[in-house]
Amino acid sequence: MIRIAGLGVSGAYLYRRLSNAGFKVTAFDPKREGFYLPCGYALNENVARTYLKLINLEVEDYVESRAHNIIFQSGNREIEFKSLGLCTVDKNRLLSDLLGNLPFERRKAPAERDVVTVDATGISRSILGPIGNDFTMHTKEYLTSTASHHEFYFRYFSKGHGYYWEFPLGDHFHVGAGSDVLQLINSSLNVKGSLKVASRNIRLKPALQDIFRENVVGVGESIGTVSPITGEGIMPAMESAELLFQNLTKYENFSELSSNYSTDIIKTFRRYEVLYSLLENARKGKILKLSNLIRYPAVREDFRHFGINLTLYSVAKTLIGK
Ligand SMILES: Cc1cc2nc3c(=O)[nH]c(=O)nc-3n(C[C@H](O)[C@H](O)[C@H](O)COP(=O)(O)OP(=O)(O)OC[C@H]3O[C@@H](n4cnc5c(N)ncnc54)[C@H](O)[C@@H]3O)c2cc1C
């Protein structure tokens, strides 16, 4: 028997994989029906395709808008990158299809010591408990019918204080901002006529060394599988859930399970530790340090994973002139 606490992307995906493979699972999530998820709904459809196929879903059925050129603004300059599959999806419908008719209890997961419990509770990390020196940013996001850009648009705040975004979503847009400085969020968001507004913190510090305790093992944002520089967390959550699924099919013994899963998580998400140290440097005003250049491959890999073809050439072209 396996118990899953939390049915966001990571918990719902894992639940579907486990029940298709014949595992006995109980699942809990107190979220009320129709709850509007605070998320930009952006992902790389080429990455999503691989995982959704494993549960007989097609990513194309959920795509709302595809990116062509992606605009990054820094000061007065705009840099354009090509898309490698960045799109927005109907995340609410995707989540509902991940779960299908699988039963779950609409309440917080109770404490029990005799079953393997998966902490898929995201930012709250309700079951694993708090992490020392955690780092999160505040976010606020609007669903709107207009936006000043009709392409995917990012404007980074200086010194690693987060960014403002506009993402097309079918006939609508998600317009939001994330920062550790509330004033930056409020001053950048000048939204009129919003249809919905949602807000929560996002964990940007990877907790890859802190992913299990007693009979509890974490997946997704509870263990910090969120890019510290782009905030991408949907596909990383699903990827971590797939790693846990693979290990659950191999190991019955919890200590073997946790140690092998740990190794897989560290191998897959090591770049987040590199990127978090880059974020820390930026926050200390050390972004121009030469040592940051050696982190460029991790930056490039991370943007490409999100579906953005970041190239030094595009950056240089904009800074030096076309
Ligand atoms: C404003 C914003 C915009 C974002 N935009 C993007 C984006 O465009 N693209 C992208 O890739 N990522 C984005 N992210 C990040 C991404 O949304 C998350 O990292 C990802 O959804 C995490 O998935 P998860 O399954 O780990 O956790 P969640 O999706 O947060 O799910 C956790 C679930 O656990 C439940 N829960 C909490 N406590 C308990 C408990 N005690 N018992 C049982 N259940 C519990 C909650 O109700 C929730 O349903 C964004 C995040 C924010 C905040």
The ligand as an SDF file (V2000), in Angstrom:
LIG
                    3D

 53 58  0  0  0  0  0  0  0  0999 V2000
    2.4060   31.8140  -10.0840 C   0  0  0  0  0  0  0  0  0  0  0  0
    3.1500   30.5830  -10.5410 C   0  0  0  0  0  0  0  0  0  0  0  0
    3.3900   30.3990  -11.8870 C   0  0  0  0  0  0  0  0  0  0  0  0
    4.0410   29.2450  -12.3290 C   0  0  0  0  0  0  0  0  0  0  0  0
    4.1890   29.0560  -13.6620 N   0  0  0  0  0  0  0  0  0  0  0  0
    4.7580   27.9290  -14.1270 C   0  0  0  0  0  0  0  0  0  0  0  0
    4.8320   27.6770  -15.5210 C   0  0  0  0  0  0  0  0  0  0  0  0
    4.3520   28.4600  -16.3460 O   0  0  0  0  0  0  0  0  0  0  0  0
    5.4320   26.5380  -15.9340 N   0  0  0  0  0  0  0  0  0  0  0  0
    5.9610   25.6420  -15.0590 C   0  0  0  0  0  0  0  0  0  0  0  0
    6.5130   24.6170  -15.4920 O   0  0  0  0  0  0  0  0  0  0  0  0
    5.8720   25.8380  -13.7060 N   0  0  0  0  0  0  0  0  0  0  0  0
    5.2700   26.9370  -13.2310 C   0  0  0  0  0  0  0  0  0  0  0  0
    5.1410   27.1240  -11.8780 N   0  0  0  0  0  0  0  0  0  0  0  0
    5.6370   26.0720  -10.9560 C   0  0  0  0  0  0  0  0  0  0  0  0
    4.6800   24.8680  -10.9760 C   0  0  0  0  0  0  0  0  0  0  0  0
    3.3350   25.3130  -10.9480 O   0  0  0  0  0  0  0  0  0  0  0  0
    4.9150   23.9640   -9.7430 C   0  0  0  0  0  0  0  0  0  0  0  0
    6.2790   23.8560   -9.4450 O   0  0  0  0  0  0  0  0  0  0  0  0
    4.3510   22.5710   -9.9930 C   0  0  0  0  0  0  0  0  0  0  0  0
    2.9800   22.6270  -10.3030 O   0  0  0  0  0  0  0  0  0  0  0  0
    4.5580   21.7300   -8.7370 C   0  0  0  0  0  0  0  0  0  0  0  0
    3.8020   20.5570   -8.8200 O   0  0  0  0  0  0  0  0  0  0  0  0
    3.6330   19.6490   -7.5210 P   0  0  0  0  0  0  0  0  0  0  0  0
    2.7700   18.5020   -7.9160 O   0  0  0  0  0  0  0  0  0  0  0  0
    4.9460   19.3610   -6.9370 O   0  0  0  0  0  0  0  0  0  0  0  0
    2.8820   20.5850   -6.4570 O   0  0  0  0  0  0  0  0  0  0  0  0
    1.4770   21.3390   -6.5690 P   0  0  0  0  0  0  0  0  0  0  0  0
    1.0180   21.4410   -7.9630 O   0  0  0  0  0  0  0  0  0  0  0  0
    1.6390   22.6050   -5.8030 O   0  0  0  0  0  0  0  0  0  0  0  0
    0.4720   20.3580   -5.8080 O   0  0  0  0  0  0  0  0  0  0  0  0
    0.4990   20.1900   -4.4140 C   0  0  0  0  0  0  0  0  0  0  0  0
   -0.8580   19.6650   -3.9660 C   0  0  0  0  0  0  0  0  0  0  0  0
   -0.7730   19.2230   -2.6030 O   0  0  0  0  0  0  0  0  0  0  0  0
   -1.9950   19.5440   -1.9440 C   0  0  0  0  0  0  0  0  0  0  0  0
   -1.7190   19.5380   -0.4990 N   0  0  0  0  0  0  0  0  0  0  0  0
   -1.0890   20.4750    0.2490 C   0  0  0  0  0  0  0  0  0  0  0  0
   -1.0080   20.0520    1.5340 N   0  0  0  0  0  0  0  0  0  0  0  0
   -1.5840   18.8100    1.5910 C   0  0  0  0  0  0  0  0  0  0  0  0
   -1.7700   17.8340    2.6290 C   0  0  0  0  0  0  0  0  0  0  0  0
   -1.3650   18.0420    3.8890 N   0  0  0  0  0  0  0  0  0  0  0  0
   -2.3730   16.6520    2.3210 N   0  0  0  0  0  0  0  0  0  0  0  0
   -2.7760   16.4110    1.0500 C   0  0  0  0  0  0  0  0  0  0  0  0
   -2.6310   17.2930    0.0220 N   0  0  0  0  0  0  0  0  0  0  0  0
   -2.0250   18.4750    0.2960 C   0  0  0  0  0  0  0  0  0  0  0  0
   -2.3760   20.8950   -2.5570 C   0  0  0  0  0  0  0  0  0  0  0  0
   -3.7630   21.1410   -2.4080 O   0  0  0  0  0  0  0  0  0  0  0  0
   -1.9590   20.7170   -4.0130 C   0  0  0  0  0  0  0  0  0  0  0  0
   -3.0140   20.2460   -4.8120 O   0  0  0  0  0  0  0  0  0  0  0  0
    4.5020   28.2670  -11.3930 C   0  0  0  0  0  0  0  0  0  0  0  0
    4.2580   28.4600  -10.0300 C   0  0  0  0  0  0  0  0  0  0  0  0
    3.5970   29.6010   -9.5970 C   0  0  0  0  0  0  0  0  0  0  0  0
    3.3340   29.7800   -8.1350 C   0  0  0  0  0  0  0  0  0  0  0  0
  1  2  1  0
  2  3  1  0
  2 52  2  0
  3  4  2  0
  4  5  1  0
  4 50  1  0
  5  6  2  0
  6  7  1  0
  6 13  1  0
  7  8  2  0
  7  9  1  0
  9 10  1  0
 10 11  2  0
 10 12  1  0
 12 13  2  0
 13 14  1  0
 14 15  1  0
 14 50  1  0
 15 16  1  0
 16 17  1  0
 16 18  1  0
 18 19  1  0
 18 20  1  0
 20 21  1  0
 20 22  1  0
 22 23  1  0
 23 24  1  0
 24 25  2  0
 24 26  1  0
 24 27  1  0
 27 28  1  0
 28 29  2  0
 28 30  1  0
 28 31  1  0
 31 32  1  0
 32 33  1  0
 33 34  1  0
 33 48  1  0
 34 35  1  0
 35 36  1  0
 35 46  1  0
 36 37  1  0
 36 45  1  0
 37 38  2  0
 38 39  1  0
 39 40  1  0
 39 45  2  0
 40 41  1  0
 40 42  2  0
 42 43  1  0
 43 44  2  0
 44 45  1  0
 46 47  1  0
 46 48  1  0
 48 49  1  0
 50 51  2  0
 51 52  1  0
 52 53  1  0
M  END
$$$$
